[in-house]
């Protein structure tokens, strides 16, 4: 009888071990697999694994954050929002959750909601610099240039060598009509990043508005050197040459821009270069 009981016990243990071995991956296993796929930019595979993890463990908060991030990177902003909403219901004090949700709002043009979430980010972490510059960009996009300037000023106080910060503030000064300050900031951009082509175009446009034509030509010429396919740079330099009564040079630049089907250049050719 003792031998029979031992045999039954061994059989029971064997059955339990077999059942355990076929239990399959855990929610944590799927999460780790999803993170690996996410890091290798297999976002569809990551979403699949994260979904399995959530199915097994619906309150696994961080998985919603990671799946939302994967949805965001595949431009599925509605599903990303759903996941960040759930994540924030579990983690209402996580500034990263609000930041990611703000970027979703921005991409679907819900800009007021994006600003609200970025405000929450900076309330939780006043030194979240990426949130500050992103909020400044949104303020700029909606035409609230004073608020944009405030954010860019603060950003540059923390990151005084950021060419991106100076470029954004220069554009804001330009829209506010503060041209001298805009040029000063474009100068700083070019000092920090000499190949920033857009800075030359924007500074050249300001020089042209100020009738500093030589400086404008120099900037547009540098922009063309950096990117010969930029039709706007050719067009703008042509306009400056036209203002200087250099008709041959103006028509030459507009002809170059017209190769890229630049509509304004084509119109100017018809008007001035017959």
Secondary structure as the mmCIF struct_conf table of DSSP 4:
data_model
#
loop_
_struct_conf.conf_type_id
_struct_conf.id
_struct_conf.beg_label_comp_id
_struct_conf.beg_label_asym_id
_struct_conf.beg_label_seq_id
_struct_conf.end_label_comp_id
_struct_conf.end_label_asym_id
_struct_conf.end_label_seq_id
HELX_RH_AL_P HELX_RH_AL_P1 UNK A 2 UNK A 21
TURN_TY1_P TURN_TY1_P1 UNK A 22 UNK A 22
BEND BEND1 UNK A 23 UNK A 23
HELX_RH_AL_P HELX_RH_AL_P2 UNK A 27 UNK A 39
TURN_TY1_P TURN_TY1_P2 UNK A 40 UNK A 41
HELX_RH_AL_P HELX_RH_AL_P3 UNK A 43 UNK A 56
TURN_TY1_P TURN_TY1_P3 UNK A 58 UNK A 59
HELX_RH_AL_P HELX_RH_AL_P4 UNK A 61 UNK A 73
TURN_TY1_P TURN_TY1_P4 UNK A 74 UNK A 75
HELX_RH_AL_P HELX_RH_AL_P5 UNK A 77 UNK A 90
TURN_TY1_P TURN_TY1_P5 UNK A 92 UNK A 93
HELX_RH_AL_P HELX_RH_AL_P6 UNK A 95 UNK A 107
TURN_TY1_P TURN_TY1_P6 UNK A 108 UNK A 109
HELX_RH_AL_P HELX_RH_AL_P7 UNK A 111 UNK A 124
TURN_TY1_P TURN_TY1_P7 UNK A 126 UNK A 127
HELX_RH_AL_P HELX_RH_AL_P8 UNK A 129 UNK A 141
TURN_TY1_P TURN_TY1_P8 UNK A 142 UNK A 143
HELX_RH_AL_P HELX_RH_AL_P9 UNK A 145 UNK A 158
TURN_TY1_P TURN_TY1_P9 UNK A 160 UNK A 161
HELX_RH_AL_P HELX_RH_AL_P10 UNK A 163 UNK A 175
TURN_TY1_P TURN_TY1_P10 UNK A 176 UNK A 177
HELX_RH_AL_P HELX_RH_AL_P11 UNK A 179 UNK A 192
TURN_TY1_P TURN_TY1_P11 UNK A 194 UNK A 195
HELX_RH_AL_P HELX_RH_AL_P12 UNK A 197 UNK A 209
TURN_TY1_P TURN_TY1_P12 UNK A 210 UNK A 211
HELX_RH_AL_P HELX_RH_AL_P13 UNK A 213 UNK A 226
TURN_TY1_P TURN_TY1_P13 UNK A 228 UNK A 229
HELX_RH_AL_P HELX_RH_AL_P14 UNK A 231 UNK A 243
TURN_TY1_P TURN_TY1_P14 UNK A 244 UNK A 245
HELX_RH_AL_P HELX_RH_AL_P15 UNK A 247 UNK A 258
TURN_TY1_P TURN_TY1_P15 UNK A 259 UNK A 261
HELX_RH_AL_P HELX_RH_AL_P16 UNK A 263 UNK A 272
#
